[in-house]
Amino acid sequence: HQVAVIGLGYIGLPTAALLASYGWSVCGVDVSQSVVDTVNAGGVHIEERDLDRLVHDAITAQTLVASTEVPTASFYMIAVPTPLGADNAPDITYVEAAARAIAPKILPGACVIIESTSPVGTTEKVAAIISALRPDLVVPHDGMDDEDDADIALAYCPERVLPGRIVNELVHNDRVIGGVTPACAERAAVLYTSFVKGDCLYTTARVAETVKLVENSFRDVNIAFANELSMIADVIGVDVWEVIRLANRHPRVNILQPGPGVGGHCIAVDPWFLVAGAPSAARLVRTAREVNDHKAVHTQNKVRALLEAAPEGKVALLGLAFKPDIDDFRESPALEIAHGLAHTHGDRILIVEPFTDELPGAFDGTGAALVTLDAGLRQAEIVVVLVDHTAFKHLAPQDLAGKLVFDTRGMLRR
Ligand code: SAJ
């Protein structure tokens, strides 16, 4: 194979299928046999726009195959998860395991690319792992006397695609290509320039690692500002949406939207990787994380107060996903809020989520029920918007007449 993509998740599978569609012979590798079987049957195990057709076509054309074994390849792309461990410390064990799986297979001339969001210094750790397992190879390192001495190339090229738009953004976004040496970046660019229509921007691996974390921290800090404003507005008694709308008419102000908290597996996680690298310097980044996490607690408390104000009434919670029009519930503040309320208020909780057929297992035994939007509106005295799915946007004032309404997204006024 020309390319081995390690990890067939939200990033690896679209990237593997896209590379295959651009003529590369690709082997997608995953530790899960069921993922491998699904992909080899031309199917997908994740919901993402345009992905099913792309995978189906690549499998039919035999340009993509999936396996649990790492093959010998010219390019290895690591796209495995890097979760948060205990105490918000980054856990790179899957990246390290991928490096150990690649090491015995790699031949001189090959290129290893890390795409997983990683704490700064991870690329150097991968270099050390391959070096230790393959003393016969000269692995590149920063500041080496003659970079042409290296037997393999090693680069960090972060993904930066938006869930829901992954296939499109993989092609059109600019890419940061961080080589351990300039020659490594050039080698990695051979892969990216074959399908990226945005610009390929060259730098060092360490800068590229930092850039990825900074992008998501920037967004987290800005959402935290909006969320803090919403809590300040509650105290001083003004409409936060009106404040933001008018403030944003200033030519140099661009405030984001408050919500019930920040979710997803990136923005709620990556800032902690930056904090871990420089704990005492990263004060604003840490506080932003705390503000956004607190917003979910604050939202839950406000719903509890409404439940007390209408002691016989039911509440319809609209949405569980971490953002609109997506079926992804990972790290979702809406899910966390619904779950907390289900545990204390059981059968008073009605959940409306068009992106699922059944409630996640964590709701078992709580008494909370998944209902349609119409049923929720019929039965509930209180309506809480947690996610601004398109399916909720046609709600009219008469649908909500006589109900207590709490709109965490400002959707109804929009
Ligand atoms: N959110 C708000 N208010 C806003 C914008 C977002 O509350 O004004 C919330 C959303 O509801 C959601 C969370 O923030 O809960 C994150 O959503 P998002 O759409 O901002 O981002 P993600 O997590 O889907 O994708 C991000 C993107 N990063 C940036 O925009 C800087 C994407 O480009 C990255 O590739 C992705 O993280 C990743 O994989 O790291």
Residues whose N, C-alpha, C, O or C-beta is under 5 A from the ligand:
A	BS01	SAJ	E159 R160 V161 L162 P163 E215 N216 R219 I223 L256 Q257 P258 G259 G261 V262 G263 G264 C266 I267 F322 K323
